Amino acid sequence: MTKIFMNGCCGRMGRAIYEITKNGSDCTIVAGGDISDNTDGLDFPVFKDPSACDVDYDVIIDFSNAKAVPAIVRTAVAKKKPIVICTTAIDDETLALIDDASSVVPVFKSANMSYGMNVVFELVAQATKALYPGFDIEVVEAHHNRKLDAPSGTAMTIADTIRDNISEEMELVYDRHDRSQKRSKNEIGMSAIRGGNIVGEHEVYFISDEEIVKISHSAMTRAVFGSGALTAASFLKDKKPGYYSMKDIVAGAFNK
Ligand SMILES: NC(=O)c1ccc[n+]([C@@H]2O[C@H](COP(=O)([O-])OP(=O)(O)OC[C@H]3O[C@@H](n4cnc5c(N)ncnc54)[C@H](O)[C@@H]3O)[C@@H](O)[C@H]2O)c1
């Protein structure tokens, strides 16, 4: 059984993960961190300051807020605990802190913890190699109306995946309201829509004059990210210090 410290335990993802662990899992949440007082229904102690936690645990999972990430990373390093970082919109300074932490403890970070989405990243890489420059590439994402960042961290990972597979410089063009000019070959269009309770939709269009290849992924419940985070926690528990991601989990699937 992997004992989890759940940072952001009072939020939507924290609670989704709690539900999964309650319904049969090889992970259990033994303590949590959150600045919220809304701890209703949680049967573990919740700490406003994660470094004050006096309950023993194996792995930290973080689904909180970008501002909360430095403190939880410092706690992971001070307590020598593996950490799974799922929070998005992390700034460069904090990314550098995470990088440094990975030389001391195992760090797992992915903008999207869904197994299927990570298979999609690989498919996008293959499609980009096969279709660019003959096809224009556009990324469209949709999320619920409470999401703070746009485009999503996942859409940015898709863009990075496309860029990694094209030798020339590609410009990201966010929506198109501020330009009135023809689309150039070396751009990736990035569009975001927000509304209702959409968990997460990502579509990558490869468009030529004659055909459209569309790779898409729909997350139907938040549980898909929670299950991925718990898989990552079990994966990370006995690993050496280093930087890991869902790529390490998905890689094997392409080499069967
Ligand atoms: N990587 C993925 O697959 C994935 C999937 C879903 C969400 N996310 C990201 O995870 C994060 C959380 O998502 P959510 O939908 O659960 O959000 P949420 O707003 O429902 O929950 C966030 C929780 O973090 C708490 N929090 C805020 N500041 C804090 C601090 N300083 N210390 C401790 N806790 C703090 C809030 O009180 C809240 O309970 C977001 O960044 C979101 O984009 C990532």
Ligand as a Chemical Component Dictionary entry (heavy atoms), coordinates in Angstrom:
data_LIG
# 
_chem_comp.id                   LIG 
_chem_comp.type                 NON-POLYMER 
_chem_comp.pdbx_formal_charge   0 
_chem_comp.three_letter_code    LIG 
# 
loop_
_chem_comp_atom.comp_id 
_chem_comp_atom.atom_id 
_chem_comp_atom.alt_atom_id 
_chem_comp_atom.type_symbol 
_chem_comp_atom.charge 
_chem_comp_atom.model_Cartn_x 
_chem_comp_atom.model_Cartn_y 
_chem_comp_atom.model_Cartn_z 
_chem_comp_atom.pdbx_ordinal 
LIG N1  N1  N 0  -1.880  17.263 -14.805 1  
LIG C1  C1  C 0  -3.176  16.944 -14.975 2  
LIG O1  O1  O 0  -3.525  15.913 -15.574 3  
LIG C2  C2  C 0  -4.236  17.854 -14.411 4  
LIG C3  C3  C 0  -5.583  17.478 -14.471 5  
LIG C4  C4  C 0  -6.542  18.293 -13.841 6  
LIG C5  C5  C 0  -6.128  19.459 -13.202 7  
LIG N2  N2  N 1  -4.815  19.799 -13.215 8  
LIG C6  C6  C 0  -4.313  20.975 -12.512 9  
LIG O2  O2  O 0  -4.335  20.693 -11.113 10 
LIG C7  C7  C 0  -4.554  21.905 -10.390 11 
LIG C8  C8  C 0  -5.749  21.727 -9.448  12 
LIG O3  O3  O 0  -6.910  21.458 -10.211 13 
LIG P1  P1  P 0  -8.349  21.370 -9.499  14 
LIG O4  O4  O 0  -9.335  21.250 -10.608 15 
LIG O5  O5  O -1 -8.338  20.337 -8.423  16 
LIG O6  O6  O 0  -8.440  22.827 -8.844  17 
LIG P2  P2  P 0  -9.286  23.296 -7.570  18 
LIG O7  O7  O 0  -9.276  24.784 -7.611  19 
LIG O8  O8  O 0  -10.588 22.585 -7.510  20 
LIG O9  O9  O 0  -8.424  22.778 -6.320  21 
LIG C9  C9  C 0  -7.183  23.354 -5.951  22 
LIG C10 C10 C 0  -7.044  23.199 -4.444  23 
LIG O10 O10 O 0  -5.750  23.702 -4.109  24 
LIG C11 C11 C 0  -5.905  24.485 -2.925  25 
LIG N3  N3  N 0  -4.822  25.473 -2.805  26 
LIG C12 C12 C 0  -4.733  26.695 -3.391  27 
LIG N4  N4  N 0  -3.616  27.314 -2.967  28 
LIG C13 C13 C 0  -3.003  26.465 -2.110  29 
LIG C14 C14 C 0  -1.819  26.556 -1.320  30 
LIG N5  N5  N 0  -1.036  27.642 -1.351  31 
LIG N6  N6  N 0  -1.472  25.478 -0.569  32 
LIG C15 C15 C 0  -2.271  24.363 -0.534  33 
LIG N7  N7  N 0  -3.409  24.252 -1.232  34 
LIG C16 C16 C 0  -3.760  25.286 -2.019  35 
LIG C17 C17 C 0  -7.269  25.146 -3.061  36 
LIG O11 O11 O 0  -7.757  25.572 -1.788  37 
LIG C18 C18 C 0  -8.089  24.011 -3.653  38 
LIG O12 O12 O 0  -8.684  23.207 -2.650  39 
LIG C19 C19 C 0  -4.730  22.996 -11.463 40 
LIG O13 O13 O 0  -3.471  23.588 -11.694 41 
LIG C20 C20 C 0  -5.166  22.226 -12.688 42 
LIG O14 O14 O 0  -4.885  22.889 -13.904 43 
LIG C21 C21 C 0  -3.861  19.019 -13.793 44 
# 
loop_
_chem_comp_bond.comp_id 
_chem_comp_bond.atom_id_1 
_chem_comp_bond.atom_id_2 
_chem_comp_bond.value_order 
_chem_comp_bond.pdbx_ordinal 
LIG N1  C1  SING 1  
LIG C1  O1  DOUB 2  
LIG C1  C2  SING 3  
LIG C2  C3  SING 4  
LIG C2  C21 DOUB 5  
LIG C3  C4  DOUB 6  
LIG C4  C5  SING 7  
LIG C5  N2  DOUB 8  
LIG N2  C6  SING 9  
LIG N2  C21 SING 10 
LIG C6  O2  SING 11 
LIG C6  C20 SING 12 
LIG O2  C7  SING 13 
LIG C7  C8  SING 14 
LIG C7  C19 SING 15 
LIG C8  O3  SING 16 
LIG O3  P1  SING 17 
LIG P1  O4  DOUB 18 
LIG P1  O5  SING 19 
LIG P1  O6  SING 20 
LIG O6  P2  SING 21 
LIG P2  O7  DOUB 22 
LIG P2  O8  SING 23 
LIG P2  O9  SING 24 
LIG O9  C9  SING 25 
LIG C9  C10 SING 26 
LIG C10 O10 SING 27 
LIG C10 C18 SING 28 
LIG O10 C11 SING 29 
LIG C11 N3  SING 30 
LIG C11 C17 SING 31 
LIG N3  C12 SING 32 
LIG N3  C16 SING 33 
LIG C12 N4  DOUB 34 
LIG N4  C13 SING 35 
LIG C13 C14 SING 36 
LIG C13 C16 DOUB 37 
LIG C14 N5  SING 38 
LIG C14 N6  DOUB 39 
LIG N6  C15 SING 40 
LIG C15 N7  DOUB 41 
LIG N7  C16 SING 42 
LIG C17 O11 SING 43 
LIG C17 C18 SING 44 
LIG C18 O12 SING 45 
LIG C19 O13 SING 46 
LIG C19 C20 SING 47 
LIG C20 O14 SING 48 
# 
